[in-house]
Amino acid sequence: MSRIGKKTIQIPSDVDVKINGQHVAVKGPKGALSLDLHPHVTATKTDAGIMVTVADETVKKDRSLWGLSATLINNMIIGVTKGYAKKLELVGVGYRVSMQGPDLKIEVGYSHPVIFPLPAGIAALADKTFITISGIDKQAVGEVSAQIRRLRPPEPYKGKGIKYEGEQIRRKAGKAAKSAK
């Protein structure tokens, strides 16, 4: 039994959910998202909210799809009402970021600035050493944040690089001084 899948997904008053077979479409004040469910998963709209069920609760794959599908639908509802945001921090001497039209211009110690084009549906705010990535699709916001972080991941010796806000970098000790004989 999936604890998450069994729960009814609440629908806020300003959100419109349409279920057509395996296709779920969610429309809210911030935009619209859609999802195609796995053939073993069905979603039904009731007065209380959205109920997600599976073909066979005893099959392990169906149980895992049950909770996943319910969470994806809930994430879509949160995305079209509140949206999602991730904040990145640039740590290092001379590391900075700015907006260049619709793209991000990131300077992180390379011989040239990196121009990062933002995909559709993703917005960014650049403030010297901070980047805020926002959008309605949780997966897209996380993926773009991870791609930006991959440009210069934080290194363990000095802690320089691009990191998530609040992320703790595991530091290593440098080379030990050569001992005298």
Buried (B, 14 or more C-beta within 10 A) or exposed (E): EBEBBBBEBEBBEEBEBEBEEBEBBBBBEBBBBEBEBBEBBBBEBEEEBBBBBBEEEEEEEBBEBBBBBBBBBBBBBBBBBEBBEBBBBBBBEEBBBBBBEEBBBBBBEEEEBBEBEBEEEBBBBBEEBBBBBBBBBBEBBBBBBEEBBEBBEBBEEBBBBBBBEEEEBEEEEEEEEEEEE
